[in-house]
Amino acid sequence: MPRMTEIVADRGARLRREIRRRRIHGLLVTDPLDVGYLAGFTGEDSWLLAGAGKGCLITDFRYAEQAEAECPDFTLVVRRAGLVEAIAPVVRRKGIKRLGFDPDTTTVSLLSRLRKSLKGVRLVPVQRIVGGLRTIKDRAEQQAIRHAVGVAEEAWAAFRKNVRRGMTEGRLAAELDHQMRLAGADGPAFPTIVGVDASASKPHHHPGAKRLRRGSVLLVDFGAKVGGYVCDLTRVLFAGRIPSHARKVYSLVYEAQAAAIARVGPGAVLSEVDAAARRIIADAGFGEQFQHGLGHGIGRQVHEAPSMGPRDVKGRLEPGMIVTVEPGIYLRGRFGVRIEDDVLVTAKGHEVLTHVEKDLEMMVL
């Protein structure tokens, strides 16, 4: 595995090529996730000026020592005033006349302040310049996500042993979060979703006081965050027995997911991967009960590009992308079933990174 300095240097080189292509002189990076990606910095309240010679990290005294250790190849500016005031002399010193910024992460208020502080500098919106780079995961990122998967899977195994009938959704969610931290997670990748029976028909249900009973359908959507990277899985468990009505739905979702995963590979059209699963569910008469997209990218965030859905989704899968594949059927007032795995697009096809059991008969508690 390359050292962090080599990884950061490679990301910087790719960014500089993109900056030249966009015809700007430098890029102001204000999003903490983008700063961390480009510089290897794990602190907060810091900006990065990239593309004009040596990269410059602007931080404050709280992170000065940390920045020196984590970002040895960047010029460090320890600010005494605000970030906007600190960036202005650096931009002037570097002679930047066309400065790029990401309109998705720059507020109207911040843009107004930058314009006042950077008179004579043209601020150029360059959408997804860093986000586009982050879409393709390098070897270090792939390894980080594999690590997060391993932590989540260890936690899941311990969680299953501790599930008891009578536990509330909130208690179950807390138990899984606890097990993820014990396994080495910095925390959950997102608020853990636990739904029992009718609650499981809500794709993003907030765990409440509903209790697990014999014959209950239990949907759990969870992920671990480790070292700045996340994973995302969903499994459905059955308390004591599998109700006949749930058996049919589970088998259908299982089949739909398998069909979609089989379509994942370099060059695959995003909407067609979605269609592979959606067609199976619709043909069985449950098309209206599968309303969300098939999946999304993961990385430093739980929802990243690309998106796989039925409408208004353009593009193809490329090697290095890591996406979720998560078809579902949600029967309002009754129960819901979603099965979700994380899949790496490889040069020749795909690799399923998550290995938690999902065969129907293995899902009984």
URLIN-V216947 format. One line per field, one symbol per residue. burial: 1 if it has 24 or more other ideal C-beta (glycine too) atoms within 12 Angstrom, else 0. A space follows every 10 residues. Layout:
burial = ???
This chain:
burial = 0001001111 1101110110 0101111111 1111111111 1110011111 1101111111 0010011001 1011111110 0011011101 1001010111 1100110001 0001001100 1011010111 1111111101 1101111111 1111110011 0010001111 1110111011 1010101111 0111111011 1111101001 1100011111 1111111111 1111111110 0110010011 1111111111 1011100101 1111111111 1000010011 1111111111 1111111111 0010101111 1111111111 1000111111 1111100001 1111010101 00111
